[in-house]
Structures are given as structure tokens and as C-alpha cells.
Amino acid sequence: MSTVRFPPVLRAAVGGAREISIPGATVADVLDALYAAHPEVQAQLVAQNGELHRFVNIYVNDEDVRLQGWLATPLAESDTLLILPAMAGGTSSSR
Amino acid sequence: MAQTYQDLLAAARTEVPELDVAELAKRLSGDVATVVVDVREQSEWDEGHVPGALHVPRGFLESRIAGVATPDQPVVLMCAGGNRSLLAARNLREMGYAHVESLAGGFTRWKQAGHEVVVPQTLTAQQRSRYSRHTLIPEVGEEGQLKLLGAKVLLIGAGGLGSPAAYYLAAAGVGTIGLVDDDVVDASNLQRQIIHTTDRVGMLKAESAKIAIEALNPDVRVNVHATRINRDNVLEILSGYDLIVDGADNFPTRYLLADASLMTRTPLVHASILRFEGHASVFLPYDGPCYRCVFPEPPPPDLAPSCGEAGVLGVLCGVMGNIQANEAIKVILGIGETLSGRLLVYDALGMTFTELKVRRDPDCPGCGPGAHLEFRDYDAWCAGVGRHLEAVQA
């Protein structure tokens, strides 16, 4: 069972949860299970061609899956999968 | 029997060999290993000293000599005129320093003879007092404090992140702080933008921050850039600075700064915030990952709400802005382990700090070997215009 942590911008799509435990042997397994339970997440993370958007970073524990096996990266018990898009916030937001 | 000062000097001269300034100059230019110890007071040392000399004030000589020379080493003691060093040398001889000599005529004669003099850049008495808690730290010291005073840091935004970052950098004695912000102080800013005050609502933020900084530390020169940074002005503004603290509130500015940081090889200290979450990292151009190694593309606007839309905990700004100040100081001083190569994710609700490894992306569109670095229309690009086409071309 991996723990999936959500950034603030995705929490509404998973009913406000900050993290959810999801079983799966690979990153792809866990994401598929996540999409099945919360289709809105898929709409936000996955492009029309079925690939993850380039602005989505996924880390298993502290490593970027882009530098590992991408979606085939295996997951062990109690791994943490972190979904991390860039955040812009800083100063006054007068725009 | 009581002895006068003259008696003491005469007695010391029978025990301590003296050398003249020409001989010292000859030794220093040759390969004879000689430790030159200047025993004058701090204020005398600050006005100039012999190149390579070490400074140990007379009052601390016996307690500190072991840290600068061993008893078997040749040691030359010097002072202003040659008397204090002569008397001091007697004590060192008693401590077993057999090869100690005194410089006849001292620094005065050295200078008169036209030999090289080093005038150290030093802190003033007021600065020594103001920064004493810094200079006590071995990793900072007076040398480090002088580096801070000579540093020029550009802060993008005098808002949530810029307020604490600017305040602490100013307190730390960063000598030049540039503030880029074209916005005015609004009452809704004061929940987190602590450099501003209620009576300055309506004033330009950069001007308001300047007032606060100058009241805190008159050593700091504040440059107000009351403009929105863009591709037409970024290089000119950056040319006056050696480090960027990015506290921007929008992706077009962040990607602009990422590119400009690489073009000018200016280190970029990054932080971003939303609600209870903060990110921070340090991007050292071509010496570590850049912003685009981590985030090659911005999210679409609906996945990138601003703090104005989604809110932000005021205290979070303080935590993240101060992490930026901390990292900026380390980069300036060249000490410690910066966040280069790491992305720090702070969750204020869970009170957790998570460190993610970030590496240089060999295919990075910003700093990769095949990258074609040029400014673009960041507003359009961040809105998604033309990005599909770019992906097809790539």
C-alpha cells in the first residue's frame, strides 16, 4: 500500500484529502486506481494523448520517476508517491 | 629594585634580537619561513599592516600564540615603533619560542621605507557592534560580514516572500538590496507582508519596504525598481546584482527569471507558496539543476491558482521567505550546503519538511546542452499558447 500525497491544487478533486493509501505494484497501477476512484484527477493530470502532462512531477519517496522507470517504477510497501506541479505563489497577487 | 620603562627596554634588548625592515622585506620575499605577528591594537592594524602578517593584539599574545606559531618556528614580532614587540618577545622567549625577534622601528619605519602595506577592508566600530553576533560565528567572521556588506541582492516582489527575505537580508547587512515591485500596499497584504505598515497603505511597495529597511539598517543601500520585470528590462536590472531572490507571484515572471538567471549566470534562490504549502530551492546556473530541470513547463492557469485566488497562511510566507534569506546568505558566503539539487517542500499543517532530489536534466530546455536560450512571450506561453506546437517540433 503506497501513500499518495496531493498538492493543494488537487485536493478538491479527491474530496479534500491530503493523502490517500492506494495499493499497486507500480506507479502506473497506483495512478490507474486513483483515476478510477477520482476521475477528476485524471482530467487534470493526463493529456488528451494519454500521457501525463509535462508540468506534473511525480516522486517516489524523494526521487523523480522521470529519472527512474517513469510510470513503470516499482513501488514497495509504505512508499510515498508525491504528485507535485509547480506553484507560482509568492508576492501580492495583484494580477 | 624598581625598574623604569627605559630599563625594561634596555634589558629586553640584551635578550631579544632585533631585525630591521630591510631584512624583514628580504625574508618575506624569499623562501625563509617566518611568522610575522603584529601585536598592535585593532584600530592600528585596521589602518594598514605588513602583507602576510598575522594580527594578535599584545594583550592576547601569550594566550593565542600557540594558535599561530610553534616554539621551533622563527617568529618576528612587530608593533608601531618596536618597543611593545620588544617587551612582548621576552615573554615568548620565556615560553620557549627560541627564534623570536622584534622588528626595529616597527610598522612606522616599514611604511616610511616605502615597503608594501595592506590596508584591510574593515568594519567600522558601529558595524562591529551591530554585526557582532555574526562575526562571532567562525563561518562568518569579519571577512564574511564584509562579503555580505559587499553583496548585491535583487528581490523580485516586496510581498509575502520578499517582506521577510528583505527584512532579514537587510538586518544581516547585505549592502545593496534591489526591490522589483510595481504594486502598492493594500490592507489585505498586511496579514503577511510584514515589511509594510497600516499607515503606508496606498504607497508603492518597493518605497514602503525601502522606508522599513533604512529604518532598520542604514548600511543598506536600497534600489527601488517600481516596474514589472519583463524581457525588455530584465538584463539591465540584473546587471547590477549578483543574486536573485525570486518571490514572484506568477509563472511568466518565474520562467523569465529562470532564463535570465542562466543567461547572466546569476544564482537564483527560489520559493513559492500556496495555502499551507511552500517550495524552496537554489538554482546555481550550470552548476546544479535549474528551475526548468524541475518544472520544464508551467501548469495551465486552472491548476496554478495564485494566493489571491486560493489564499495563503501569513506565517508560511515568513517561514519560506526566511529560508530564502538563509540560502541567499549561504550562497554569498560560500558556506554550508545550499538547497541546490534539492527541492524542499514544507507542509505547515502537517509540520513536515520533505526533501526531494532534483538533478540536472540532460535534455533540459533551459540549461541542457541542446537548449536554445532566448526570451519568449512568457504570458502567452504560460497561458498555453504555442506549447502544443513546440512539443510537436521537439
Interface residues (C-beta under 8 A of the other chain):
Chain A: P7 P8 V9 R18 Q44 H53 R54 F55 V56 N57 Y59 D62 E63 D64 R66 L67 L82 L84 P85 A86 M87 A88 G89 G90 T91 S92 S93 S94 R95
Chain B: I156 G157 A158 G159 G160 L161 G162 D181 D183 D186 N189 Q193 K205 D246 G247 A248 D249 N250 F251 R254 A271 S272 I273 L274 R275 F276 E277 H279 V294 F295 P296 E297 P298 P299 P300 L303 A304 P305 S306 C307 G308 E309 A310 V312 V345 D347 L349 G350 T354 E355 L356 K357 V358 R359 D361 A391
